[in-house]
Amino acid sequence: MNKVFKFIFILLYSMMDVFLILEFLDLSGLTLTGKMAGCIYIIWSLICFSASWWSPSIYLWGRRVRKTILEEDIILNPILEELNQRSKIFPGPELLLLESTEPDVFAIGRKTIVLSRGLFALLTIEEIKAVLAHEYGHLRDKDGFLSCALSLAAYPFLQLYIQLVKIRFKLKKILVFLAAMGSRRTSSFILLMILVILICRILWNQVFILIVLFLFFRLYPYFNKLSNFIWCYFSRVTEYRQDEFAQTLGYGPSLKNALLKICPLNEDVPIERIAVIHQSHPIMADRVRRIEWLEGLRTSL
């Protein structure tokens, strides 16, 4: 159900992208038929879902990520072979190392796991197996695939909002400049008349697109918060599911120990429930309690 929701969520984002594209094409005088609009929607959706093939390379290109050397392969290759056998994921993912002292590990795209040098030095072999098993679960459930698709589908909305904010800022600068030349009321009136003339001359028959842009500018922050809230909720559910996947492979106790090393309970901030709803990961104490419950160490959550 989680994957189905995310899939539908991305398709809705893609549909809204195409709506904006069609409106801007109409603004330029190019009106498309329903079939052509449908083709654009299908093509754009396919591009979004293809992002997991090429966007991880772009993302990792700007970070200090490298392939393993022989000394690291001696340690990591047996771990990957064991995980491949237990998880029955063939072929196994590509493991890259992030040159960072901060403990970090994440799955990206369809078949890539990135492990930081800091985490590699912090954890034992069994704990490394456990956190990698968790990331194997993400790859198995195509979580990285869907995240890449969402990032691309949401990108046009974010960029449009940023450009509208820049336009608003420039208009304010014009207003301040005019205010320096005379009274604020007179300057505001002059600016308003300039805008009205430009709108009437350039967009005489395109009032609808102006209304759409105005509503988008006003409502996008609320829409973005709502969509992030929904996506973060399902991401937290996903984290629980991948913890369970690692536990089913036999790495429950090691995963618990690894989580407590990565984020000690006294550093698990924020602990307030109202703040957690905006996070993609659950509170560490809740994850540990759930692993204990899966291991049969407690009767309830």
C-alpha positions, 0 to 999 in steps of 0.5 A: 500500500505504501508503494502504491500511494507513493506511485499515485502521489508522483503521478499527481505531481506529474499531472500538475506539472503538465497543467502548468506546462500547457498553460505556459504554452497557451500563453505563448500562443500554442494551444495543444489538443487533448491527445497531445496533452496526454502524450506530454503527460505520459512522456513527462511521467516516464521521464520522472520514473526514469530518474533513478537511472541517471539522477543518482550519478548527478547527485553523487558527482558533487559529493566525495564519493568513491569506489572501494579499494582492495583493503576495503574489499577484503572486509566488505565483499564477504558482507555483501555476498552474505547479504545477497544470499540472505536477501535473495537480491541478485545482482547485489547493489554497488557499494560506494564509500563517502569520504566523511567522518559523520556516520551516514549510510543511504540507498540511492537509485535502483542499486547503489548504497553509500556508506560513509567512512565515519560509519565504517570506522564506528561499527563492528562487522555485524553492525555494518551487516545490519545497517546494510541489510536495512538499505537492502530493504530500501532497494528491494522495495524500490524506495530510492526509485520512487524518491528520485521520481518524486524529486524530479516531479516536484522540481518544476513547482519548486523552481517556479515558486523560486522565480515568482519570489524573485519577481516579487523581490524585484518589484519591491525594489522598484517600489522602494526606488519610486518611493525615494522619488516621491510619496509612497502613495504616488509611487505605488500608484505609478507602479500599479499603472505600469503593471496594468499597462504591461498586463493589458499589452502583453497578456490581454487575453491571458488573465487566467494564467495570471490568476493561476500564478497568483494562486500558485504563489499564495498556496504553494507554501501550504501545499508544499508543507502538506505534501511533505507531511504526507511523504514524511509519514510514509517515509517513517513507515518505510523505515520501520518496514526496512528495520523489520526486513533487517530483523527477518534476515537475522540482524535485529540485535546488531541493528539495534546496537548500530542505531544506538551508536549512530544516534545515542538516545540523549542526542535523539532530537527532537523528541517532541511528537509535533516536530517528528511529523516533519521528519522522514525518520522516526524517533530513535527510541521508537525504532529501538522499541520496535526492534525489541518487540520484533525480537520478542523482548517486549509484549507491546509497543 
